Amino acid sequence: MPKQPNIVLCLCDQLRAFETGCYGNPVIRTPNVDRLAREGVRFALATTNFPVCMAARSVLLSGQYNRTCTGGVSNVTYQTWPGDCAMPEYPFPGRPHLPQRTLPEALQDAGYHTRAIGKWHIHSWPNDIGFDHYLIPRVHHCHSGQHFTENGGPEFVPDQWSVDFEAERVEDFLEGQRAASQPFFLYYSISPPHCPVTDAPEEYRTMYDPAQIPLRPNVDLSQPLKNEEYWWRVYRHDFRYYNLRLPYTEVLPAGYGLRELIAEYYGVTTWMDTAVGRMLAALDRTGLAEDTIVIFTSDHGDNLGSLGLVQKGGPTEESIRIPLLLRYPAAVAPVVVERPVASLVDVAPTLLELAGLPVEAHMPGQSLAPLVTGRG
């Protein structure tokens, strides 16, 4: 086994596996995710353990099932909040969730520098569960005018798209690791393709022709979805519609339907892929790629009209099937794992074993390290 590896855990939001080239989509452009698949291990049948944002992310970083690491919360139902706010903009103090040692804490204790950049949406603050440094936005989704805090400091709004701002900070961090003697763990969380799908640069919003969008076999365009115009607005504008009801969010383009929505979803997926490409290019440029484990995955999928459903949260294939890719050039040869052996709860044990560290006793997932290294 080579020297203790650096680790990049790259997570996007609400990307189902079917919407990437490496998982068979003939239309979507995801060259950088596809590159990871070519150069590493692609788990063909990976799943999320709980298909909503907060629960899945808590599983990923805790290495535990949602019922033990959070007490069984779903997405925005926590404890009683000051002012009865059901969806706070930032975590709550005092580590109310993830009470046992997490993946970043185990790595931190082993001498890793730990850093989180991008969407958080976990009930406890990053520094309380093992991150030395963090840069996170508010919980509510937007890509323009997004508010951030760095290490709990005053809020600020970058003068650029949030996705591009976070990618720039990832590049800056990796540039700074060229000559570092300390290994690092970077948790890089990219918000798209989670809505708002229209709050994005025009080149991505208009990239795909709705008429060319392939549909899942369980989509029936002859049947309108329940409350579909409400959901079109939510997908397009997120909280600026469902919470703020800003007047511009009420307007739908003439003839807007499921194909138009999925075309916009494809656009922000390609935007996400561009951010992944910037991270991979920085690893190449700095000479870090060989000795860095990169895992790419998603917290959950999106029904996008399958079975007449939208969003996520239920046990549908579209909601629970996610991409899961692992690249580690120094120790792992490219392969496709066809068996359904991997889920988010397995990521923490896998990374700990690949780093030469013991798997925490309270982490029930299975390490995939023997499988990806050819040892079992």
Solvent accessible surface area in square Angstrom, and as a share of the most:
residue,aa,sasa,rsa
1,M,141,0.63
2,P,51,0.32
3,K,139,0.59
4,Q,71,0.32
5,P,1,0.01
6,N,18,0.09
7,I,0,0.00
8,V,0,0.00
9,L,0,0.00
10,C,0,0.00
11,L,1,0.00
12,C,0,0.00
13,D,0,0.00
14,Q,1,0.01
15,L,0,0.00
16,R,6,0.02
17,A,0,0.00
18,F,29,0.12
19,E,7,0.03
20,T,0,0.00
21,G,25,0.24
22,C,25,0.15
23,Y,31,0.12
24,G,59,0.57
25,N,14,0.07
26,P,114,0.72
27,V,47,0.27
28,I,11,0.06
29,R,127,0.46
30,T,2,0.01
31,P,80,0.50
32,N,34,0.18
33,V,0,0.00
34,D,28,0.15
35,R,57,0.21
36,L,2,0.01
37,A,15,0.12
38,R,159,0.58
39,E,62,0.28
40,G,0,0.00
41,V,0,0.00
42,R,42,0.15
43,F,2,0.01
44,A,11,0.08
45,L,66,0.33
46,A,0,0.00
47,T,39,0.23
48,T,7,0.04
49,N,51,0.26
50,F,61,0.25
51,P,15,0.10
52,V,14,0.08
53,C,1,0.01
54,M,0,0.00
55,A,0,0.00
56,A,1,0.00
57,R,0,0.00
58,S,0,0.00
59,V,0,0.00
60,L,0,0.00
61,L,0,0.00
62,S,0,0.00
63,G,0,0.00
64,Q,4,0.02
65,Y,69,0.26
66,N,9,0.04
67,R,167,0.61
68,T,78,0.45
69,C,0,0.00
70,T,9,0.05
71,G,67,0.64
72,G,41,0.39
73,V,20,0.12
74,S,48,0.31
75,N,30,0.16
76,V,47,0.27
77,T,101,0.59
78,Y,33,0.12
79,Q,89,0.39
80,T,114,0.66
81,W,19,0.07
82,P,99,0.62
83,G,80,0.77
84,D,122,0.63
85,C,59,0.35
86,A,67,0.52
87,M,37,0.16
88,P,19,0.12
89,E,53,0.24
90,Y,42,0.16
91,P,16,0.10
92,F,49,0.21
93,P,91,0.57
94,G,70,0.67
95,R,60,0.22
96,P,46,0.29
97,H,16,0.07
98,L,0,0.00
99,P,86,0.54
100,Q,81,0.36
101,R,92,0.34
102,T,0,0.00
103,L,0,0.00
104,P,0,0.00
105,E,26,0.12
106,A,7,0.05
107,L,0,0.00
108,Q,62,0.28
109,D,98,0.51
110,A,36,0.28
111,G,35,0.33
112,Y,2,0.01
113,H,36,0.16
114,T,0,0.00
115,R,44,0.16
116,A,1,0.01
117,I,6,0.03
118,G,1,0.01
119,K,9,0.04
120,W,5,0.02
121,H,7,0.03
122,I,4,0.02
123,H,4,0.02
124,S,0,0.00
125,W,47,0.17
126,P,0,0.00
127,N,84,0.43
128,D,50,0.26
129,I,0,0.00
130,G,3,0.03
131,F,5,0.02
132,D,70,0.36
133,H,32,0.14
134,Y,11,0.04
135,L,1,0.00
136,I,1,0.00
137,P,12,0.08
138,R,73,0.27
139,V,15,0.09
140,H,14,0.06
141,H,12,0.06
142,C,8,0.05
143,H,0,0.00
144,S,38,0.25
145,G,38,0.37
146,Q,12,0.05
147,H,59,0.27
148,F,0,0.00
149,T,5,0.03
150,E,50,0.22
151,N,75,0.38
152,G,46,0.44
153,G,30,0.28
154,P,123,0.77
155,E,71,0.32
156,F,72,0.30
157,V,70,0.40
158,P,19,0.12
159,D,151,0.78
160,Q,74,0.33
161,W,76,0.27
162,S,6,0.04
163,V,3,0.02
164,D,37,0.19
165,F,19,0.08
166,E,7,0.03
167,A,2,0.02
168,E,71,0.32
169,R,57,0.21
170,V,1,0.00
171,E,32,0.14
172,D,82,0.43
173,F,13,0.05
174,L,0,0.00
175,E,55,0.25
176,G,57,0.55
177,Q,27,0.12
178,R,124,0.45
179,A,101,0.79
180,A,50,0.39
181,S,121,0.78
182,Q,87,0.39
183,P,26,0.16
184,F,2,0.01
185,F,0,0.00
186,L,0,0.00
187,Y,1,0.00
188,Y,1,0.01
189,S,0,0.00
190,I,1,0.01
191,S,16,0.10
192,P,0,0.00
193,P,1,0.01
194,H,11,0.05
195,C,3,0.02
196,P,2,0.01
197,V,0,0.00
198,T,23,0.13
199,D,21,0.11
200,A,3,0.02
201,P,22,0.14
202,E,110,0.49
203,E,112,0.50
204,Y,20,0.08
205,R,88,0.32
206,T,88,0.51
207,M,45,0.20
208,Y,17,0.06
209,D,74,0.38
210,P,41,0.26
211,A,71,0.55
212,Q,115,0.51
213,I,3,0.02
214,P,52,0.33
215,L,48,0.24
216,R,52,0.19
217,P,129,0.81
218,N,51,0.26
219,V,23,0.13
220,D,78,0.40
221,L,93,0.46
222,S,87,0.56
223,Q,113,0.50
224,P,101,0.63
225,L,20,0.10
226,K,164,0.70
227,N,94,0.48
228,E,49,0.22
229,E,96,0.43
230,Y,74,0.28
231,W,69,0.24
232,W,6,0.02
233,R,43,0.16
234,V,8,0.05
235,Y,1,0.00
236,R,30,0.11
237,H,18,0.08
238,D,5,0.02
239,F,30,0.13
240,R,46,0.17
241,Y,8,0.03
242,Y,73,0.28
243,N,83,0.43
244,L,93,0.46
245,R,118,0.43
246,L,62,0.31
247,P,108,0.68
248,Y,118,0.45
249,T,0,0.00
250,E,68,0.30
251,V,103,0.59
252,L,38,0.19
253,P,62,0.39
254,A,109,0.84
255,G,73,0.70
256,Y,25,0.09
257,G,17,0.17
258,L,13,0.06
259,R,75,0.27
260,E,55,0.25
261,L,0,0.00
262,I,2,0.01
263,A,5,0.04
264,E,22,0.10
265,Y,1,0.00
266,Y,0,0.00
267,G,0,0.00
268,V,0,0.00
269,T,0,0.00
270,T,10,0.06
271,W,5,0.02
272,M,0,0.00
273,D,1,0.01
274,T,53,0.31
275,A,4,0.03
276,V,0,0.00
277,G,13,0.12
278,R,69,0.25
279,M,1,0.00
280,L,1,0.00
281,A,44,0.34
282,A,0,0.00
283,L,0,0.00
284,D,67,0.35
285,R,116,0.42
286,T,14,0.08
287,G,62,0.59
288,L,20,0.10
289,A,16,0.12
290,E,94,0.42
291,D,37,0.19
292,T,0,0.00
293,I,0,0.00
294,V,0,0.00
295,I,4,0.02
296,F,0,0.00
297,T,0,0.00
298,S,0,0.00
299,D,1,0.00
300,H,0,0.00
301,G,0,0.00
302,D,0,0.00
303,N,5,0.02
304,L,0,0.00
305,G,1,0.01
306,S,0,0.00
307,L,110,0.54
308,G,41,0.39
309,L,79,0.39
310,V,26,0.15
311,Q,23,0.10
312,K,40,0.17
313,G,39,0.37
314,G,23,0.22
315,P,131,0.82
316,T,18,0.11
317,E,80,0.36
318,E,1,0.01
319,S,0,0.00
320,I,49,0.25
321,R,34,0.13
322,I,1,0.00
323,P,0,0.00
324,L,3,0.02
325,L,1,0.00
326,L,3,0.02
327,R,4,0.01
328,Y,1,0.00
329,P,54,0.34
330,A,33,0.26
331,A,33,0.25
332,V,7,0.04
333,A,73,0.57
334,P,81,0.51
335,V,72,0.41
336,V,67,0.39
337,V,12,0.07
338,E,111,0.50
339,R,142,0.52
340,P,103,0.65
341,V,36,0.20
342,A,5,0.04
343,S,15,0.10
344,L,0,0.00
345,V,4,0.02
346,D,8,0.04
347,V,2,0.01
348,A,0,0.00
349,P,1,0.01
350,T,1,0.01
351,L,0,0.00
352,L,0,0.00
353,E,53,0.24
354,L,0,0.00
355,A,7,0.05
356,G,63,0.61
357,L,35,0.17
358,P,107,0.67
359,V,57,0.33
360,E,25,0.11
361,A,113,0.87
362,H,46,0.21
363,M,10,0.04
364,P,74,0.47
365,G,15,0.14
366,Q,96,0.43
367,S,29,0.19
368,L,9,0.05
369,A,0,0.00
370,P,39,0.25
371,L,46,0.23
372,V,7,0.04
373,T,33,0.19
374,G,68,0.65
375,R,139,0.51
376,G,76,0.73
